[in-house]
Amino acid sequence: MATHPFAEVNLAFRANFATGAEVGAAVCVYHRGRPVVDLWGGYADADRGDPWRADTLGVLASPTKSLVTGAALLLVDRGLLDLDAPVAEHWPEFAANGKGGITLRMVLSQRSGVVCLDHDPITNDKLRAHEPIVAALESARPEWEPDTAHGYHATTYGHLISELVRRRTGLTVGQFFAKEIANPLGLDCYIGLPNPDTAHLATMIECKAEELMAGADPGEIEELRDAATLTYRATMASMSQDPADPTVEEPSYGGLASAQSLARYFASFIGEVDCFRLTSPQITEQMREVHSTGDCLVMLSPCTWGLGVQVADSPVFPASAGLGTAFGFSGANGVFAFADPANDLAFAYIPNAGSEVMGSMDARIRRLIEATYRSIQKVR
């Protein structure tokens, strides 16, 4: 009996559990527009009483921004947004305090400088109301001269784009994503979960990033001790400290998805998936182009950004893992997704046992990605 060409991914997935690194997880791989790997295992809860299922939704954290990116670029393809026009062209109030020249391209490539909401931090009540966060963005000041450097828009990215989407469509980015992307692709991906009672949610087990948010010793990351640093102000001082509410639309880090749907979503960037392609080849090519590289002013570690996505090379998105022609997004909680047009490949991994490392690739992810690329060599 012939061995499945992607059998190595299954072995790598099992190895992650065998090492004790997983509680529950799922991984899905698309090749040439169809799923070739679809695995899940373990438990969706810390007590290990609720088995992970095919439809289990995991917390995306930062890769939520990749959903927002797709919404923005779909509107660029439709001619409703222009990458190089000022955001204030559609959102005049945003121009206040030196932001008049900021473009969508600057936001997508982490170069706008609008990274802090510590003057008016996010809360669940503000998320529900929407307008208070819009007002906070309007009153924000760039932390550097726009387009002269890059720094991770950890808390502001999703909200900046959401308001721009709303100005052009009348829908928030979560609503737009649901209608124009999730629905035609049949995705279990959400920015704000409409029916939590009917969904199977994985409980996120604390990762290094969440431990820091809860007051753990930051160790070598001294900037997370000091409330005056840009690192602290753009992350802990700006984001909601409220208990997570899956129904709330948090477009920077509050998305939910199954691994199957996240891989399907990334596959739609590079080709048709059941007759639906999210972005044109021209936009996809721009996504892969390096727009920012070097040390991030916020996270103080090397990162390379394309258009709304990470690209090689950096410790969190390393070419050495096989990602030299890929683009995607890594999360501090261990979630990882990418598309690779050169290999007609899309990949998504969602665990609930958070990553124990920050600023580099989790060993679990590397094991799965390297197995995927070894498998690709067998099917060429």
Disulfide bonds with the S-S distance in Angstrom:
none
